[in-house]
Amino acid sequence: MALRQRVLKNMSELSLQTRLFDETLAMPVAPVGLCGIYVRCGEVQAASHP
């Protein structure tokens, strides 16, 4: 396997905006399933939060 080196260029117009249900969000939405990585039983806590 060969790896190709790349150089990151022109990040002046970088945007993390995304569209969800015809709404523009400033940041991408992370799946709830990733909550368990940060907190034990994080999915349960996220689902039970009002």
C-alpha positions as CSV (number, residue, x, y, z in Angstrom):
1,M,0.0,0.0,0.0
2,A,1.3,3.4,-0.9
3,L,0.3,6.6,1.0
4,R,0.2,9.9,-0.9
5,Q,1.2,13.0,0.9
6,R,-1.2,16.0,0.5
7,V,-1.0,19.6,1.5
8,L,-4.0,21.5,2.9
9,K,-4.6,24.7,1.1
10,N,-6.9,27.8,1.3
11,M,-9.0,27.2,4.4
12,S,-10.3,30.8,4.5
13,E,-13.8,29.8,3.4
14,L,-14.2,26.7,5.6
15,S,-17.7,26.2,6.9
16,L,-19.2,23.5,9.1
17,Q,-22.8,24.5,8.3
18,T,-25.2,21.8,7.3
19,R,-28.8,21.6,6.3
20,L,-31.3,19.3,8.2
21,F,-35.0,19.4,7.6
22,D,-34.7,22.7,5.7
23,E,-32.9,24.3,8.6
24,T,-29.4,25.6,8.4
25,L,-27.3,24.5,11.4
26,A,-24.0,26.1,12.3
27,M,-22.3,22.7,13.2
28,P,-22.9,19.2,12.0
29,V,-25.1,17.0,14.2
30,A,-23.4,14.1,15.8
31,P,-25.3,10.8,16.1
32,V,-26.6,10.1,19.6
33,G,-24.7,6.8,19.6
34,L,-21.5,8.6,20.1
35,C,-22.5,9.8,23.5
36,G,-21.4,6.5,25.0
37,I,-17.8,7.4,24.1
38,Y,-17.8,10.4,26.4
39,V,-20.1,9.4,29.2
40,R,-21.0,5.9,30.6
41,C,-24.6,5.1,29.4
42,G,-24.5,8.4,27.5
43,E,-27.2,7.2,25.0
44,V,-29.6,6.5,27.9
45,Q,-29.0,9.9,29.4
46,A,-29.5,11.7,26.0
47,A,-32.7,9.8,25.3
48,S,-34.2,10.5,28.8
49,H,-33.3,14.2,28.7
50,P,-36.5,16.3,28.3
